[in-house]
Amino acid sequence: MPPPEPPPRGPSPPVAITGIATPPNGAYANADRRALRAKGIKPHIARRGKPHGSRLGVYRRVVERTIAWYHGMKRLRVRWERRDDIHEAFLSLATCIITYRHIVRLC
């Protein structure tokens, strides 16, 4: 039997702080901006109703919508199949159905 590992020597090292705050879009008021600046942190907070300009989250709605469409298929909501190939077949079938519905809507 190998010898037990020694206990840790002390607290873990401090986490590096980048000095930039990027909270959700428009979630904080001007008072929060001033408080961050007072601490030496540059706030990267988008104003309410304005694009943030970092191009992050541009395609999020498309991805979330597609995942919601997949969850609309009953066989994909809860995975009952034990084999990966069967689940992948249902996933491919769902993709075909979603694509067909999208094409019908466009025509």
Secondary structure as UniProt FT lines:
FT   STRAND          20..21
FT   TURN            25..26
FT   HELIX           30..38
FT   TURN            39..40
FT   STRAND          42..43
FT   TURN            48..49
FT   TURN            56..59
FT   HELIX           60..72
FT   HELIX           74..77
FT   HELIX           84..106
//
